[in-house]
């Protein structure tokens, strides 16, 4: 079982800055944490889907009829 120091270090690692930052609505720099990245990845994973196939309007993409 981890002691209090190990638990604190694990918590800081999960929440510590990753080296990047964002600017909030008030213009303050907010460090990006590992937790923020994991949350964003989880949301993208849940909401991502393949795009619908688009019909091309380019003449070269239209199959030619033998004739």
Secondary structure as a PSIPRED ss2 file (coil, helix, strand):
# PSIPRED VFORMAT (PSIPRED V4.0)

   1 X C   1.000  0.000  0.000
   2 X C   1.000  0.000  0.000
   3 X C   1.000  0.000  0.000
   4 X H   0.000  1.000  0.000
   5 X H   0.000  1.000  0.000
   6 X H   0.000  1.000  0.000
   7 X H   0.000  1.000  0.000
   8 X H   0.000  1.000  0.000
   9 X H   0.000  1.000  0.000
  10 X H   0.000  1.000  0.000
  11 X H   0.000  1.000  0.000
  12 X H   0.000  1.000  0.000
  13 X H   0.000  1.000  0.000
  14 X H   0.000  1.000  0.000
  15 X H   0.000  1.000  0.000
  16 X C   1.000  0.000  0.000
  17 X E   0.000  0.000  1.000
  18 X E   0.000  0.000  1.000
  19 X E   0.000  0.000  1.000
  20 X E   0.000  0.000  1.000
  21 X E   0.000  0.000  1.000
  22 X E   0.000  0.000  1.000
  23 X E   0.000  0.000  1.000
  24 X C   1.000  0.000  0.000
  25 X C   1.000  0.000  0.000
  26 X C   1.000  0.000  0.000
  27 X C   1.000  0.000  0.000
  28 X C   1.000  0.000  0.000
  29 X E   0.000  0.000  1.000
  30 X E   0.000  0.000  1.000
  31 X E   0.000  0.000  1.000
  32 X E   0.000  0.000  1.000
  33 X E   0.000  0.000  1.000
  34 X H   0.000  1.000  0.000
  35 X H   0.000  1.000  0.000
  36 X H   0.000  1.000  0.000
  37 X H   0.000  1.000  0.000
  38 X H   0.000  1.000  0.000
  39 X H   0.000  1.000  0.000
  40 X H   0.000  1.000  0.000
  41 X H   0.000  1.000  0.000
  42 X H   0.000  1.000  0.000
  43 X H   0.000  1.000  0.000
  44 X H   0.000  1.000  0.000
  45 X H   0.000  1.000  0.000
  46 X H   0.000  1.000  0.000
  47 X H   0.000  1.000  0.000
  48 X C   1.000  0.000  0.000
  49 X C   1.000  0.000  0.000
  50 X C   1.000  0.000  0.000
  51 X C   1.000  0.000  0.000
  52 X C   1.000  0.000  0.000
  53 X C   1.000  0.000  0.000
  54 X C   1.000  0.000  0.000
  55 X C   1.000  0.000  0.000
  56 X C   1.000  0.000  0.000
  57 X C   1.000  0.000  0.000
  58 X C   1.000  0.000  0.000
  59 X H   0.000  1.000  0.000
  60 X H   0.000  1.000  0.000
  61 X H   0.000  1.000  0.000
  62 X C   1.000  0.000  0.000
  63 X C   1.000  0.000  0.000
  64 X C   1.000  0.000  0.000
  65 X C   1.000  0.000  0.000
  66 X C   1.000  0.000  0.000
  67 X C   1.000  0.000  0.000
